[in-house]
C-alpha cells in the first residue's frame, strides 16, 4: 500500500479475489508457490553449472537468493495470477550478451526441469508460457541492438 493511500474494504476484496483465483488456477495446474520455488531453485542450480548459460549468470547475478525470489515472484504472477512480481523483464534482459543458442538452451533446461518436477498439465502450461516469453525477450533484445528480426529469423551473437 502506498503511504498516501488509505486501505479500503475494496482493496481487501480485490486481494481476497486475487488470492482465490491464484489458488484455483494453481489447483487446476497442480502448481503452487512451493512448487514454483523448488522449480526455480533446481533450474538455477542446473543453469549455473551449464557450460553455455553458467557464464552469463555468473556475470550478471550477484545475489542468488534475491534473484531466485524475484524469478519465483515472476512465475507466480504469470502462472498463478498472483500479482507478486513488480519489475521490467525486458529492461533486465536487454543488456545481456546472449543469442538464439542461449534461448534454446535456457528453454531446453527449463522444460526438462519443469517436466521432471511438475504434473504434466502444469509443466505443459509453464513450458508453453516460457516459450512465448523467451520469444518476446529474444525479439526485444534484438530490437535493443538495433535489429529487427524478420519472421523465422533468430538473434545472432552480439
Order of alpha helices (4+ residues) and beta strands (2+ residues): alpha-alpha-alpha-alpha-alpha-alpha-alpha
